[in-house]
Amino acid sequence: MSSLTIVDHPLLRRDLTLLRQRETPHGQFRQLVANAAAILAYEALRDLATEPIPIETPLEPTTGYRLAEEIVVVPILRAGLGMVDGFVRFVPEARIGHLGMQRDERTKLPIDYYRSIPGGIETARVFVVDPMLATGGSAIQAIHHLKAQGARRFTFVCLIAAPEGIRALQEVHPEVRIVTAAVDRGLDANAFIRPGLGDAGDRIFGTGSEAF
């Protein structure tokens, strides 16, 4: 069964509160998503392997370290784009893929509309990012696509998860680690997370009825 990490940090609790508030304007919301993603990235990247390298300080030779694993970050479009900066501030060398999915409001199932994945990801650490893990459908489908490209090591990172989405992802892809800031009460009849924070994509990009 995959592991679940709920990251607890004072700054994350503060930022998540502001993200949930209805009146938070989209410009501030976008920055808060990036800030929260950075804290989650710090935890998600904690177990990266390193290797020693010889370096020269201004005073003498010594031993330093570099990352020994390639990193690929894959946002699920469009809301996942808001989390990318939080990762690349720590690992600017990371390659970025994109998976475009939107939810069919009738069936609640994900529909693909765009796919661009870097080649040669068979040995990479792949971090799939999306602010919300609701039904788990998009996360499951995203990882299916990435496995078809040869990827084998995954971490799914989100701001808020529903118990239903966690269970669904763990059942289909039990090897995937999940890192989140919060696990909310559950899904409503429309498959929205409650209490949640609304439509993350609309609030990040200033579109729709929830944008201010």
HUBEL-V858093 format. One record per residue. N is the residue number from 0. RES is the residue in three letters. OMEGA is omega in whole degrees, -180 to 180 (* if undefined). D_CENTER is the distance of its C-alpha to the mean C-alpha in Angstrom with 1 decimal. Layout:
((N/RES/OMEGA/D_CENTER) (N/RES/OMEGA/D_CENTER))
This chain:
((0/MET/-179/19.3) (1/SER/178/15.7) (2/SER/177/15.1) (3/LEU/177/13.4) (4/THR/174/12.7) (5/ILE/-174/13.0) (6/VAL/180/13.0) (7/ASP/-179/16.1) (8/HIS/-179/17.2) (9/PRO/-180/19.7) (10/LEU/179/17.8) (11/LEU/177/14.7) (12/ARG/178/17.2) (13/ARG/-176/18.9) (14/ASP/179/16.1) (15/LEU/176/14.8) (16/THR/179/18.5) (17/LEU/178/18.8) (18/LEU/-179/15.7) (19/ARG/-174/17.5) (20/GLN/-178/20.8) (21/ARG/-171/22.3) (22/GLU/180/24.1) (23/THR/-178/21.3) (24/PRO/-171/21.8) (25/HIS/178/19.2) (26/GLY/177/19.7) (27/GLN/179/19.1) (28/PHE/-179/16.2) (29/ARG/180/14.5) (30/GLN/178/15.3) (31/LEU/177/14.2) (32/VAL/179/10.6) (33/ALA/179/10.7) (34/ASN/180/12.6) (35/ALA/179/10.4) (36/ALA/179/7.4) (37/ALA/178/10.2) (38/ILE/178/11.4) (39/LEU/179/8.3) (40/ALA/179/8.3) (41/TYR/179/12.0) (42/GLU/-177/11.8) (43/ALA/-178/9.4) (44/LEU/-172/11.9) (45/ARG/-173/14.9) (46/ASP/177/16.4) (47/LEU/177/16.5) (48/ALA/174/20.1) (49/THR/176/22.5) (50/GLU/-178/26.0) (51/PRO/175/29.0) (52/ILE/176/30.5) (53/PRO/177/33.8) (54/ILE/177/33.6) (55/GLU/169/36.3) (56/THR/175/36.1) (57/PRO/-175/38.8) (58/LEU/-176/41.0) (59/GLU/174/40.5) (60/PRO/175/38.6) (61/THR/179/35.9) (62/THR/174/32.9) (63/GLY/-178/29.3) (64/TYR/172/26.1) (65/ARG/178/23.6) (66/LEU/-177/20.4) (67/ALA/-178/21.6) (68/GLU/173/18.5) (69/GLU/-177/17.1) (70/ILE/175/13.4) (71/VAL/177/11.7) (72/VAL/-178/8.3) (73/VAL/174/7.9) (74/PRO/170/6.6) (75/ILE/-176/8.2) (76/LEU/3/11.0) (77/ARG/-172/11.9) (78/ALA/-179/9.7) (79/GLY/178/6.6) (80/LEU/-178/9.2) (81/GLY/-178/9.3) (82/MET/-173/6.4) (83/VAL/-178/8.0) (84/ASP/178/11.0) (85/GLY/178/9.6) (86/PHE/-171/9.0) (87/VAL/174/12.2) (88/ARG/176/14.4) (89/PHE/-177/14.4) (90/VAL/-178/14.5) (91/PRO/179/16.1) (92/GLU/-179/17.4) (93/ALA/171/14.1) (94/ARG/-174/14.5) (95/ILE/170/12.3) (96/GLY/179/12.4) (97/HIS/173/12.1) (98/LEU/-180/12.3) (99/GLY/178/14.0) (100/MET/173/14.4) (101/GLN/-176/16.1) (102/ARG/170/17.5) (103/ASP/-174/21.2) (104/GLU/178/22.4) (105/ARG/-177/25.3) (106/THR/-176/23.9) (107/LYS/-180/20.3) (108/LEU/-180/19.2) (109/PRO/176/16.9) (110/ILE/178/18.8) (111/ASP/172/17.9) (112/TYR/179/19.1) (113/TYR/179/17.7) (114/ARG/176/16.7) (115/SER/-175/16.8) (116/ILE/177/15.7) (117/PRO/175/17.3) (118/GLY/176/20.2) (119/GLY/-177/20.9) (120/ILE/-174/17.6) (121/GLU/-178/19.6) (122/THR/-176/19.4) (123/ALA/166/16.1) (124/ARG/-175/13.2) (125/VAL/179/10.4) (126/PHE/178/6.7) (127/VAL/-174/5.1) (128/VAL/178/2.1) (129/ASP/-176/4.3) (130/PRO/-173/6.2) (131/MET/170/8.4) (132/LEU/-174/9.3) (133/ALA/177/12.9) (134/THR/-176/15.2) (135/GLY/-175/12.7) (136/GLY/-179/14.5) (137/SER/179/12.0) (138/ALA/180/9.7) (139/ILE/-178/13.2) (140/GLN/179/14.5) (141/ALA/-178/11.7) (142/ILE/172/12.4) (143/HIS/-179/16.0) (144/HIS/-178/16.1) (145/LEU/175/14.6) (146/LYS/178/17.1) (147/ALA/177/19.7) (148/GLN/176/19.1) (149/GLY/-179/19.7) (150/ALA/-177/16.4) (151/ARG/-175/16.8) (152/ARG/-170/14.4) (153/PHE/164/10.9) (154/THR/176/8.1) (155/PHE/-175/5.6) (156/VAL/180/3.2) (157/CYS/177/4.4) (158/LEU/-176/7.5) (159/ILE/178/10.0) (160/ALA/171/10.9) (161/ALA/178/14.4) (162/PRO/-180/16.6) (163/GLU/180/17.4) (164/GLY/178/13.9) (165/ILE/-179/13.6) (166/ARG/-178/17.1) (167/ALA/-179/16.7) (168/LEU/180/13.8) (169/GLN/180/15.8) (170/GLU/-175/19.0) (171/VAL/-178/18.0) (172/HIS/-172/15.9) (173/PRO/-179/17.2) (174/GLU/-174/16.2) (175/VAL/174/12.4) (176/ARG/178/11.2) (177/ILE/176/9.0) (178/VAL/-177/8.0) (179/THR/176/8.3) (180/ALA/-176/10.6) (181/ALA/169/12.9) (182/VAL/-176/14.3) (183/ASP/-173/16.5) (184/ARG/-178/19.8) (185/GLY/-178/19.1) (186/LEU/173/19.4) (187/ASP/-176/22.4) (188/ALA/178/24.6) (189/ASN/-180/22.5) (190/ALA/172/19.3) (191/PHE/179/17.8) (192/ILE/175/16.3) (193/ARG/-1/19.1) (194/PRO/172/19.4) (195/GLY/177/16.0) (196/LEU/-178/15.8) (197/GLY/179/17.0) (198/ASP/-175/15.6) (199/ALA/-180/12.6) (200/GLY/178/13.4) (201/ASP/-176/17.0) (202/ARG/176/16.6) (203/ILE/-171/14.5) (204/PHE/176/17.0) (205/GLY/180/20.1) (206/THR/175/21.0) (207/GLY/-173/22.3) (208/SER/-178/24.2) (209/GLU/-180/21.5) (210/ALA/-179/21.5) (211/PHE/*/23.8))
